[in-house]
């Protein structure tokens, strides 16, 4: 393990948030630190070892970070001279026509300026502040609770690269504004990171342009955690751009989130995480709950098609030898408009339920490319198409106040009483006289199969307790792969002895959107 430690000598950081110029940037983007190291290298004619250190940095995965929380100083708008614009040249040459070239005096183009003043500005006086227009500029400042920041990489570099890093760090005097004075060093014993990248792969990074980012694993909105990192090959680009005064924009955005502590919830839950990955419908005609099977199959196919090879078992549902997985895998679920006096059961979006045993970083690596963000910061859309039947576009639900059905906690909050919005599919046909008792027993076993306690009460019906849910006969049947026979399905209501946490997804069709339960109020 190796880290670059940074201490803000004044106790504050002056750097502008690229998403909102009224707010400060905190923590500093890894790309901002990378650019400070590049500047230190080129402005001091650095050694080959420093160049190798920069090349090593840009080819590393986005670093883990440690940074404290911060408070924001009220930004006061100042009026400052604008950057160099244009000035007149060739005014002293007989017969020559005045021409405009890039320089600093944009005001000289104004009407009524004397020829003498033009000559003075053309000779270089136009760069003086009194000859330039002034524009409002905020200078936001972040005051961290702890002035230290660490950028942490798990694998240490070679001794030569380490020496180059130490040399670069010793030359860095500021990060961000020239007033943000810092001390930087190479640290072998950094603190445990409290910010980790959701994706460690360049192809699957989340890229955002708003002032918030959605954790693809939890659905949580994380303010000011959009961190920019340098892209491989950027150093070569900087060699040609650095001397021109232009700032290259070849960085990329990666969403960071806080490590999720392992904690045992008060209410027991099943094999799935208690946060759904919610995708809202942004385009396409309205479709009812009866279309669940078609839409979830299309979403699954889209994920499998765009997932980096090899497709993991927790997404595809099959082991490497092609046999069905014996472990829980991702379930594709409908999110309908129900439980309202105007509810009609139409679908507002779809969701993925992720098994608990899958690591947070693995989810990001596999799914960011499919349902993350585009290079311009807009959410990446998932296209579901089925000829004349439907043409849907989905994207991650990132709104602050989405409709109730698109809120993960609505489907996962602890409750004792649950009822289906899509019918539960029985894995076999009941035989004999007491078929209803056998089917209730199947529901009990289905609860135990996904890690939930056995319910104390099970009720089966052709209709759901939730308003707006269609009759069970309205849903197409799932067929067995072995002989093509139709599997029986019914709506169900179950009650547990104590509250359990969702999602509750039961039965033979649970990975395809059937058997999805939602909490209900008794009575």
C-alpha positions in Angstrom: 0.0 0.0 0.0 1.1 3.5 -0.8 -0.5 6.9 -0.5 0.0 10.6 -1.2 -0.7 12.6 1.8 -1.7 16.3 1.6 -2.0 18.8 4.4 -3.7 22.2 3.8 -1.4 24.6 5.5 -4.0 27.4 6.0 -6.6 24.9 7.2 -8.9 25.5 4.2 -9.1 24.8 0.5 -10.0 27.3 -2.2 -11.2 25.4 -5.3 -14.4 25.7 -7.3 -16.8 22.9 -7.7 -17.2 22.3 -11.5 -20.9 21.5 -11.1 -21.7 24.7 -9.1 -19.3 27.7 -9.1 -20.9 28.9 -5.9 -19.8 25.9 -3.9 -16.2 24.6 -3.1 -14.8 21.4 -4.3 -14.1 19.0 -1.4 -12.4 16.6 -1.3 -10.0 17.6 -4.0 -10.4 15.6 -7.2 -7.6 13.1 -7.8 -7.3 14.7 -11.2 -6.6 18.1 -9.6 -3.8 16.5 -7.6 -2.5 14.9 -10.7 -2.4 18.2 -12.5 -0.6 19.8 -9.6 2.1 17.1 -9.9 2.3 17.6 -13.7 2.8 21.3 -13.2 5.5 20.7 -10.6 7.3 18.4 -13.1 7.2 20.6 -16.1 7.8 23.9 -14.4 11.0 22.6 -12.8 12.3 20.6 -15.8 11.8 17.4 -13.8 13.8 14.2 -14.0 13.0 11.0 -15.9 12.1 9.4 -12.6 9.3 12.0 -12.1 8.0 11.4 -15.6 7.8 7.6 -14.8 6.0 8.4 -11.6 3.4 10.4 -13.5 3.0 7.6 -16.0 2.6 5.1 -13.1 -0.1 7.3 -11.5 -2.2 7.7 -14.6 -2.3 4.0 -15.3 -3.5 3.2 -11.7 -7.1 2.5 -10.9 -9.0 5.3 -9.2 -7.5 5.6 -5.7 -9.3 5.0 -2.4 -9.4 8.2 -0.3 -9.6 9.5 3.2 -11.1 12.9 3.7 -13.0 14.5 6.6 -16.3 16.3 6.3 -16.2 20.1 5.8 -18.0 23.3 6.4 -18.4 26.0 3.7 -17.4 29.6 4.1 -19.9 32.1 2.7 -18.7 33.0 -0.8 -18.4 36.7 -1.5 -18.5 37.8 -5.1 -15.5 39.7 -6.3 -15.0 41.6 -9.5 -11.8 40.7 -11.2 -10.2 41.6 -14.5 -11.0 39.1 -17.3 -8.4 36.9 -19.0 -6.5 38.0 -22.0 -8.8 38.7 -25.0 -7.6 40.7 -28.0 -5.4 43.7 -28.8 -4.5 45.7 -31.9 -1.2 45.2 -33.6 0.7 46.7 -36.6 -0.6 50.2 -35.9 2.9 51.7 -36.2 3.7 50.2 -39.6 3.1 52.5 -42.6 0.4 51.2 -44.9 -0.5 48.3 -42.7 -4.0 47.6 -41.6 -4.8 47.0 -37.9 -5.5 43.4 -37.1 -6.7 41.6 -34.0 -4.6 38.8 -32.4 -5.1 36.9 -29.1 -4.0 39.1 -26.2 -5.4 41.0 -23.3 -7.3 44.1 -24.2 -10.8 43.4 -25.2 -12.0 46.9 -24.4 -10.0 48.5 -27.3 -12.6 47.3 -29.7 -15.1 49.7 -28.2 -16.1 52.7 -30.3 -14.7 56.1 -29.5 -11.2 54.9 -28.4 -8.5 57.2 -29.6 -5.8 56.0 -32.0 -3.2 57.0 -29.4 -4.9 54.8 -26.8 -5.0 52.0 -29.3 -1.3 52.3 -29.9 -0.6 52.3 -26.2 -2.6 49.2 -25.6 -1.2 47.6 -28.7 2.3 48.1 -27.4 1.5 45.9 -24.4 -0.2 48.2 -21.9 -3.5 46.5 -22.6 -2.6 43.7 -20.2 -2.7 46.1 -17.3 -5.8 45.5 -15.0 -7.1 49.1 -15.4 -7.6 48.4 -19.2 -9.5 45.2 -18.8 -13.2 44.7 -18.0 -14.1 43.1 -14.7 -16.5 40.2 -14.2 -18.0 38.8 -11.1 -16.1 35.7 -9.7 -16.9 33.8 -6.5 -14.1 32.3 -4.5 -15.7 29.4 -2.5 -13.7 28.0 0.3 -14.1 24.6 2.0 -13.0 24.4 5.7 -12.4 20.7 6.4 -12.7 19.3 9.9 -9.3 17.8 9.4 -6.9 19.5 6.9 -5.3 16.2 5.8 -6.3 14.2 2.7 -4.9 10.9 1.6 -5.1 9.2 -1.9 -4.4 5.5 -1.4 -3.4 2.8 -3.8 -3.2 -0.9 -2.7 -0.1 -1.8 -4.6 3.2 0.0 -4.0 5.3 1.1 -7.0 8.9 0.2 -7.9 11.7 2.0 -5.9 12.4 4.2 -8.9 8.8 5.4 -9.2 8.6 5.9 -5.5 11.7 8.2 -5.6 10.0 10.1 -8.5 6.8 10.5 -6.4 8.7 11.8 -3.4 10.4 14.3 -5.7 7.2 15.5 -7.2 5.4 15.8 -3.8 8.3 17.9 -2.5 7.7 20.4 -5.3 3.9 20.8 -4.9 3.1 24.0 -3.1 -0.6 24.5 -3.9 -3.7 22.6 -5.1 -6.5 24.5 -6.6 -6.3 28.3 -6.2 -2.8 29.8 -5.6 -4.0 30.7 -2.0 -4.5 27.0 -1.2 -1.0 26.2 0.1 -0.3 22.6 0.8 2.4 20.2 1.9 2.5 16.8 0.1 4.4 13.6 0.9 4.5 9.9 0.2 2.8 8.0 3.1 3.3 4.2 3.7 0.8 4.1 6.6 -2.3 6.0 5.6 -5.6 5.8 7.5 -8.4 3.5 6.5 -10.2 5.0 3.4 -13.6 6.4 4.0 -14.3 7.0 0.2 -14.0 4.2 -2.3 -14.7 4.2 -6.1 -17.8 2.4 -7.1 -16.0 1.1 -10.2 -12.3 0.2 -10.6 -12.5 -0.2 -14.4 -12.1 2.7 -16.9 -14.8 1.3 -19.1 -17.4 1.1 -16.4 -16.9 4.3 -14.5 -19.8 6.5 -13.7 -19.6 10.0 -15.2 -21.8 12.7 -13.8 -22.4 16.4 -14.4 -24.9 17.3 -11.6 -24.0 18.2 -8.1 -25.0 14.8 -6.7 -24.3 11.2 -7.6 -26.4 8.1 -7.0 -24.7 5.1 -5.4 -25.5 2.3 -7.9 -25.3 -0.2 -5.1 -27.5 1.4 -2.5 -29.5 4.0 -4.4 -28.3 6.6 -1.9 -27.7 10.2 -3.1 -24.2 11.2 -2.2 -23.6 15.0 -2.4 -20.2 16.2 -3.5 -18.8 12.8 -4.1 -18.2 13.1 -7.9 -14.4 12.8 -8.2 -12.5 13.3 -11.4 -9.6 11.1 -12.1 -7.0 11.3 -14.9 -7.4 9.0 -17.8 -4.6 6.8 -19.3 -2.7 8.5 -22.0 -3.4 11.9 -20.6 0.3 12.7 -19.8 1.2 12.4 -23.5 -1.6 14.8 -24.3 -0.3 17.2 -21.6 3.1 17.3 -23.2 1.7 19.1 -26.2 -0.9 21.2 -24.4 0.9 22.3 -21.2 3.0 25.0 -22.9 0.1 26.5 -24.8 -1.7 27.6 -21.6 -4.7 25.4 -22.5 -6.2 23.1 -19.9 -6.9 19.6 -21.4 -10.2 18.0 -20.6 -9.3 14.3 -20.9 -10.2 13.4 -17.4 -13.1 11.1 -16.5 -15.6 11.0 -13.7 -15.9 8.2 -11.2 -18.6 8.0 -8.5 -17.3 7.5 -4.9 -19.3 6.2 -2.0 -18.6 5.5 1.7 -17.7 1.9 2.6 -20.8 0.1 3.8 -20.2 -1.3 7.3 -21.2 -4.9 7.9 -24.2 -4.5 10.3 -26.9 -6.9 11.3 -30.3 -5.2 10.7 -32.9 -5.4 13.5 -35.4 -7.1 11.2 -34.3 -10.3 9.4 -34.0 -10.3 5.7 -33.6 -12.7 2.8 -30.7 -13.3 0.4 -31.1 -10.0 -1.4 -29.8 -6.6 -0.4 -32.3 -4.3 1.1 -31.7 -1.7 -1.5 -33.0 -2.1 -5.1 -31.3 -0.8 -8.1 -34.2 1.3 -9.5 -34.5 2.1 -13.2 -37.3 4.5 -14.2 -39.1 4.6 -17.5 -38.2 7.8 -19.4 -39.8 7.0 -22.8 -42.2 4.4 -24.2 -45.9 3.7 -23.9 -47.6 2.7 -20.7 -47.6 -1.0 -20.0 -49.4 -2.9 -17.3 -48.2 -5.5 -14.8 -49.3 -8.2 -17.2 -46.2 -7.3 -19.3 -43.9 -8.1 -16.4 -42.5 -11.3 -17.9 -41.7 -9.8 -21.3 -40.1 -6.6 -19.9 -38.0 -8.4 -17.3 -36.7 -10.9 -19.9 -35.8 -8.0 -22.2 -34.0 -6.2 -19.4 -32.1 -9.3 -18.5 -31.1 -9.9 -22.1 -29.9 -6.2 -22.4 -27.7 -6.7 -19.2 -26.3 -10.0 -20.5 -25.6 -8.5 -23.9 -23.7 -5.5 -22.6 -22.1 -7.1 -19.5 -18.2 -7.5 -19.8 -17.2 -11.0 -20.5 -17.2 -13.4 -18.9 -20.8 -12.9 -17.6 -20.6 -13.6 -13.8 -22.8 -16.2 -12.3 -24.7 -13.7 -10.1 -26.0 -12.0 -13.2 -26.5 -14.8 -15.7 -27.7 -17.4 -13.3 -25.5 -20.1 -14.8 -22.2 -21.5 -13.7 -19.2 -21.6 -16.0 -20.1 -25.2 -17.1 -23.5 -23.9 -18.2 -25.5 -25.6 -15.4 -28.0 -23.5 -13.5 -26.5 -21.7 -10.6 -27.0 -23.1 -7.1 -26.4 -19.6 -5.6 -28.9 -16.7 -5.5 -28.5 -14.4 -8.5 -29.9 -11.0 -9.6 -33.6 -10.8 -9.9 -35.3 -8.5 -12.4 -38.5 -6.9 -11.0 -41.4 -4.7 -12.1 -42.3 -1.5 -10.2 -46.0 -0.8 -10.7 -48.4 2.0 -9.7 -50.6 0.3 -7.0 -52.2 1.1 -3.6 -53.8 4.3 -4.7 -57.4 5.2 -5.4 -56.4 5.9 -9.0 -54.0 3.0 -9.3 -54.2 1.0 -12.5 -51.1 -1.2 -12.2 -49.1 0.4 -15.0 -45.3 0.1 -14.7 -43.3 3.1 -13.7 -40.0 1.3 -14.1 -38.0 -1.9 -13.4 -35.5 -2.8 -10.7 -32.7 -5.2 -9.9 -32.4 -7.1 -6.6 -28.7 -7.9 -6.0 -27.7 -10.9 -3.8 -26.0 -9.9 -0.5 -22.9 -11.9 -1.1 -21.8 -9.8 -4.1 -19.2 -7.1 -3.2 -20.1 -3.5 -3.7 -17.2 -2.9 -6.1 -18.2 -5.9 -8.2 -21.6 -4.5 -8.8 -20.1 -1.3 -10.0 -17.6 -3.0 -12.3 -20.4 -5.0 -14.0 -23.3 -2.6 -14.2 -21.8 0.9 -14.6 -21.2 0.4 -18.3 -24.9 -0.6 -18.8 -26.8 1.7 -16.5 -24.3 4.4 -15.4 -23.6 7.8 -17.0 -22.6 8.9 -20.4 -19.4 11.0 -21.1 -21.4 14.2 -21.0 -22.7 13.4 -17.6 -26.2 12.4 -18.6 -27.6 9.1 -17.3 -26.9 6.1 -19.7 -30.2 4.8 -21.0 -31.1 1.1 -21.3 -33.1 0.4 -24.5 -35.8 -2.4 -24.4 -37.3 -3.1 -27.8 -39.8 -5.7 -28.9 -41.1 -4.7 -32.4 -44.5 -3.1 -32.4 -45.2 -4.2 -28.8 -43.0 -1.7 -27.0 -40.0 0.6 -27.3 -38.8 1.5 -23.8 -35.9 3.6 -22.5 -34.8 3.3 -18.8 -32.3 5.1 -16.7 -31.2 5.1 -13.1 -33.7 6.9 -10.8 -31.7 9.9 -9.5 -34.4 12.3 -8.6 -34.7 13.6 -5.1 -38.4 12.8 -4.7 -39.4 10.0 -7.1 -42.9 8.5 -7.2 -43.6 6.1 -4.4 -43.3 3.0 -6.5 -39.8 4.0 -7.5 -38.6 4.4 -3.9 -36.6 1.3 -2.9 -37.7 1.5 0.8 -41.3 1.1 -0.2 -40.5 -2.5 -1.3 -37.9 -3.3 1.4 -39.1 -1.6 4.6 -39.7 -4.0 7.6 -43.2 -5.3 7.9 -45.1 -8.3 9.2 -47.8 -8.4 6.5 -46.9 -8.8 2.8 -49.0 -9.4 -0.3 -48.1 -10.0 -3.9 -48.2 -7.5 -6.8 -47.2 -10.3 -9.2 -48.5 -13.8 -8.6 -46.3 -16.4 -7.0 -45.4 -19.4 -9.2 -45.4 -22.9 -7.7 -42.5 -25.1 -8.6 -44.8 -28.1 -8.9 -48.4 -29.1 -9.2 -50.2 -30.1 -6.0 -51.7 -33.5 -6.1 -54.6 -35.2 -4.2 -57.5 -33.7 -2.4 -55.8 -31.1 -0.1 -54.2 -29.0 -2.9 -54.6 -25.7 -1.1 -52.7 -26.9 1.9 -49.9 -28.2 -0.3 -49.6 -24.9 -2.1 -49.5 -23.0 1.3 -46.7 -25.3 2.3 -44.9 -24.5 -0.9 -45.1 -20.8 0.0 -43.7 -21.5 3.5 -40.8 -23.4 2.0 -40.2 -20.6 -0.6 -39.8 -18.1 2.3 -37.2 -20.4 4.0 -35.5 -20.9 0.6 -34.6 -17.2 0.4 -33.5 -17.0 4.1 -36.7 -15.7 5.6 -38.5 -17.2 8.6 -41.5 -19.4 8.1 -44.7 -17.3 7.9 -47.4 -17.9 10.5 -50.2 -17.3 8.1 -50.6 -17.8 4.3 -53.6 -16.9 2.2 -54.0 -17.7 -1.5 -56.4 -16.0 -3.9 -56.9 -15.1 -7.5 -56.8 -11.4 -6.6 -54.3 -9.3 -4.7 -54.8 -7.2 -1.6 -53.1 -4.3 -3.4 -55.4 -1.9 -5.3 -54.6 -1.8 -9.0 -53.1 -5.3 -9.3 -54.7 -7.4 -12.1 -56.3 -10.8 -11.6 -53.9 -13.7 -11.5 -55.4 -15.0 -14.7 -54.2 -11.8 -16.5 -50.6 -12.9 -16.1 -49.0 -15.2 -18.6 -47.9 -18.5 -17.3 -44.3 -19.5 -16.9 -43.4 -22.8 -18.6 -41.1 -25.5 -17.5 -38.0 -25.9 -19.5 -38.1 -29.7 -19.3 -41.4 -30.3 -21.0 -43.0 -26.9 -21.7 -45.8 -27.4 -19.2 -47.4 -24.4 -17.6 -46.7 -23.7 -13.9 -49.6 -22.7 -11.7 -49.6 -19.2 -10.1 -51.7 -17.4 -7.6 -51.7 -14.2 -5.6 -50.7 -14.6 -1.9 -50.7 -12.8 1.4 -48.4 -13.8 4.2 -47.9 -12.8 7.8 -44.7 -13.3 9.8 -44.4 -13.6 13.6 -42.1 -10.6 13.6 -41.2 -7.9 11.1 -39.0 -9.0 8.2 -37.1 -6.8 5.7 -37.6 -7.0 2.0 -37.3 -7.5 -0.8 -39.6 -10.5 -0.5 -39.5 -12.4 -3.8 -40.8 -16.0 -3.7 -41.5 -18.9 -6.0 -40.2 -20.4 -9.2 -40.5 -17.1 -11.1 -38.7 -14.9 -8.5 -35.8 -14.0 -10.8 -38.1 -12.9 -13.6 -40.4 -10.6 -11.7 -43.1 -13.0 -10.4 -43.8 -13.6 -6.7 -42.9 -9.9 -5.8 -44.5 -8.9 -2.5 -45.1 -5.5 -1.0 -45.9 -4.6 2.6 -49.5 -4.0 3.4 -51.4 -2.5 6.4 -53.5 -5.0 8.1 -57.2 -4.2 7.4 
